[in-house]
Structure formats: structure tokens, C-alpha cells
Amino acid sequence: MKIINVVGARPNFMKIAPLMEAYKAYPEIAPVLVHTGQHYDDKMSDMFFRELGIAKPDVNLGVGSASHAVQTADIMKAFEQVCIRYKPDIVLVVGDVNSTLACSIVAKQLHIYAIHYEAGIRSFDHTMPEEINRLVTDSIADCFMVTEQSAIDNLKKEGHEEEKIHFVGNLMIDTLMANKDKAAQRQTYKGYNLHKDEYALLTMHRPSNVDNPAILEKLVGAFEQIASWMPIIYPVHPRAEKNLRHFNLWHHFSRMKNIILTGPSGYHDMLNLQMNCRFIMTDSGGMQEESSVLKKPCITLRSATERPVTVNKGSSVLAGNDTDKLLEYVDMIKNGNYKTPEEIPLWDGKAAQRIVEKIRLMLNPNAIRIHPKSS
Ligand code: UD1
């Protein structure tokens, strides 16, 4: 059975790594790894392949950055040729980036069985490009691998049949568990002269936070206030840096006392910073999940989350870009009034194993015969 696995952007690499590893125990499955090239800088892509031990992709489409429509179209054009050449039985896409959307459409137009890992989660915020990508991908996928109960509920409400939905756990957490020891050995936070539990970690790159100069300026002001209590380290995403410079905020921000701005961080360095900080402020979906398992307070800089389990059971709270709320939550952490997180079902490091077991059952050609309704 030939299965094409698609990656494109930074958060995809942590999801595919344990899966590529798990396939190795099943010689009857022939995985092909396709990188769309949506992310291409060493620090946004190759570094993750090296650190997570992912083999070089079999194909790199090399599409690079562009507007949503151009990037999606470029991926579709190139991926169609790959599918024609490799003739896969299955295409597996992960997450919610433009590569996920583009490749699922191509697969389905060529009548190839499509699996979506991380299916069903919904922020219900249609201004997020990721929500559009999730909705379109799930409307055409044949099989849904899900990370939490809310995804099952959403998919059922949208009319998907229960037997196509598989609760498998969280691949991002498989990667976290497999790499915790390596990350602990790093000197990352010490290298910045920070002390354990005495700094905050910030990541922020979403359009809702960094595309509007007034919002971004207000957030920068709030971070300056927080830094008067506790140092903040911020590994800056290229998109955020571009906007901070464009809105003339970079100069002021980078010279603030107790604020350290660095370039994008590799996986082990970022995990080291997460494991040793006092709390996290982020708009990243992956970090909401990781902080919940690490049991670190996580103030999420988004007004809605497609990962409600990180709020209901995990360590995340939603502040959006409301700086009053953000400062309120920081005060709760300061005063020891923050909530205590619970364990999250199936986020146990065994998701890849469960997914590959499900795929193995599809070796029966009837199992992946495409139903006329979805072809
Ligand atoms: C993409 C995903 C987002 C995810 C994020 C993680 C979509 C719609 N968005 O957003 O869900 O949270 O990745 O990083 O797919 N750039 C570089 N080097 C790179 C890649 C990008 O400098 O290797 C710069 C370019 O200026 C580019 C900008 O970052 O225009 C944005 O990149 P893009 O891939 O379009 O979206 P992200 O904001 O990274």
C-alpha cells in the first residue's frame, strides 16, 4: 500500500515525525513523504527534519511564500503531478495549513482516498485562514483521525458518519514525549541568562495579533508592563518580525528592558524554553497543546480556540488581544491563583501507533474504496 504523507509548514513536521517512525514496523506500507516547501528557511523547516530525525522528503515541491490563493494554486499544480507519478492508494494530510487544503483537494479530484489527521477541530472564526482550510479539507476527506472529543462532536454535527472518525490522540504530544529528555539537556534558557521558573515565553504570529498596527502596539505595551515583573523571551516568527519592522515597533520593542527577541527557535530549544518557563503567552495551537501536557500556565492570545480541551481540561485560558484580560491572567499567575490542569484523554505518546494500526486495517482494498457520494 502506497501512502503519500504531506507536510508544508512548521507545525506539520512535529506531527509527521512519529508517524514516519511508526510506519517502519510495517513493511506492507510504503510511505512517501512530500514537502510542499510552504516553509523553506532552515530555521522554519530543515532544522526540524534534523532534530526530529525525519528522513529527507522523497519530493519537495519548493513552492515558497505567496498570497493564500497563489500558494494554494502552486501547491495544487505541483502535487497533481506527484500523485500522477506515484499513484498512491492514500494521501494523508495533517493540520490546517494551506498545504493541507491544497493536497486534499488534489487527492480527491484524482479519486484518491484522503485521510485528515487533526480533523474536526473548529474555532468557528471564519476570518482565520486555518478555519477555512479545516472546513474544506473535512468536507471532502474520507477518513478523520481526531485528537479530542470536540472534533468528534463537530464532525457528527456536520453529517459525517461515525465509522469514518477515529479518536487517535495527539501526534504533537508523541513528539514531545519522545524529545523531552533531549530538550532537558539543552542549555537554552541558561544561555540567555534566564533562571528556571523566572521568565515568561512568548510566541505570536497570527494575523489577528500582528497585522493591525494599533493592536500590535497595544500588545507590545502590555508585554513591557509584564516584563517589569518578569523577563520575557520571544522567538520571533518571520511574519511577526516583518510587521513589527513595517509598523516601526521593532526598534523600541527590541530595546525594552527584560525583553529578549530571538530568531525562530528549533524544536529542542523551544521545548527547553517551554519546560523551564513560569508561564507561556502564545497564539500557536501547538503550544496550547504542549503547555497543557507540560502543565504550564498558557495565556492564549486568541479569542477562540479550535482546541477547547486545552481550556476545559488543560492549562490554557483565552485572552484574545484584550490586554486587560492578559494582565489579569498574569496577575493570577503572580498571585498563585491560576487553575490546575487535568490529564487529557489519549494524549499519551501513542497516537502514531494507533494511526498506523488503523491504516493497516485499510490494506483490504474494500476498506479504502471511495464511496460514490464522496468521490
Ligand atoms: C503558516 C500557517 C499557520 C501556522 C504557521 C506556523 C497557513 C494559512 N498558515 O502561517 O497556520 O501557524 O504557518 O509557522 O498555512 N516566511 C519566511 N520563511 C519561511 C516561511 C515563511 O520568512 O520559511 C515568511 C514569509 O515572509 C511569508 C510569511 O513568513 O510571507 C508567512 O508565511 P506563510 O507560510 O504564508 O504563513 P505563516 O504565517 O507562516
Boltz pocket constraint, residues with backbone or C-beta under 6 A from the ligand:
constraints:
  - pocket:
      binder: B
      contacts: [[A, 9], [A, 10], [A, 11], [A, 38], [A, 39], [A, 40], [A, 41], [A, 44], [A, 45], [A, 65], [A, 66], [A, 96], [A, 97], [A, 98], [A, 99], [A, 129], [A, 130], [A, 205], [A, 237], [A, 238], [A, 239], [A, 242]]
      max_distance: 6.0
